[in-house]
Amino acid sequence: MIHSRSKIVILTGAGISAESGIETFRADDGLWAQHRVEDVATPEGFARNPRLVVDFYNARRAQLPQVEPNAAHRALARLEAEHEGEVIVITQNVDDLHERGGSQRVMHMHGELKSALCAACDHRWPAPMVMAPGDPCPACGAPAARPDIVWFGEMPYDMDALFQHLSEAEIFIAIGTSGNVYPAAGFVAEARRAGAHTIEFNLEPSLVGNQFEEHRTGPASQTVTDWVEAFLRG
């Protein structure tokens, strides 16, 4: 049942950041920013050519100051600030647009561009603007720094906490997701099992779109803003 203190869990994907000018993860040609996903987003790709991978994420990191949160990011921050219940944003995106848009409770299940990870001891620290292969870990000293990105074949972060939030959701919303990357594509089924009301915001239905009770079609900057406005008005 939806009420003034409902817990809202929101999953966001590449579609919400695309309106800010960030390239979506996988284009129709199977390339991401002119690279094969297998070369820049897998542990095997990093093992083969760490310089290519590190340079790729350096370029993505350098793009961040050139883009701004859009109206959808700001609407979600407003929802969190004004809704009497809990609002959790789970994002598949590695940019910082939710935080810069004002959201406080953001869970980055696929890591963050602005973070570095030690492959030896799992220490995390703020990434320099330009990383290099073999950079030392500030905690253990191992030359094992890598981008703090969850690649294909690796386990997303905080899965226990994510599923706990999904089990408590009274409203589950997915924005700009493709529905072809698991485990995120299975979140709607988890939320429905918990009895949540489910809504999908997308340019077109996702691969799991038939599992949602409601669909809002169009640019997220418009559809999400309109929905938040109407929801907060009651």
Buried (B, 14 or more C-beta within 10 A) or exposed (E): EEEEEBBBBBBBBBBBBBBBEBBBBBEEEEBBBEBEBEBBBBBEBBEEBBEBBBBBBBEBBEBBEEBEBBBBBBBBBBBBEEBEBBBBBBBBBBBBBBBBBBBEEBBBBBBBBBBBBBBBEEBBBEBEEEBEBEBEBEEEEBEBBBBBBBBEEEEBBBEEEBBEBBBBBBBBBBBBBBBEBEEBBBBBEBBBEBEBBBBBBBEEEBEBBEBBEEBBEEBBBBBBBBBBEEBBEE
